[in-house]
Amino acid sequence: MGAGSAHFARGTVSEVRPPSDSTGKPRREASPGVGAASAGFELAEWARRARDHARERPPEEYDGFSEWLDAVLPLDDDLEGLIAQAVGVDRLVFRQLRAGLIPVSAGPMLASVRLAYLARMPRETFLTLAVADSNRLRQLSQAPTNSAAVRHQLADAWDAWDELASRRAP
């Protein structure tokens, strides 16, 4: 599990990421004028670092997608914000996903697929980790969820991204 996070659904993002750092100073938020080029560059750098991280600890060793995401995302708020911007996800939703408060299937599904895809996570690993998060949250909420349906929905999202990526490839 990544340092500095309270993983596996504590309740709110503010419990997961305090509004100030350890010195009591408020955390800096990303500059509002940060351009798409900066976000795209940071996403590419993050993907490289995530692939490097996989050599030390493969994604298959994590208990869920959010645990993997927490381990590979930067702790710096500005960088995290740039990555969220690059994949088109609201920062708060991104933090909730990272904290394991929302499952991939109920949140930014295509953005999650894109992150896994860029990190070169195997499709089956992504599906297994994302379904594990869904099952964990279902157990916490006591709500009925059909794991097969969630897996199918996630597989469709992966396939859609794969098709889009193959059209963009030279």
Helices and strands as residue ranges (DSSP letters): H 13-16, H 36-56, G 59-61, H 65-72, H 77-86, H 91-99, G 104-106, H 109-118, H 123-141, H 147-168
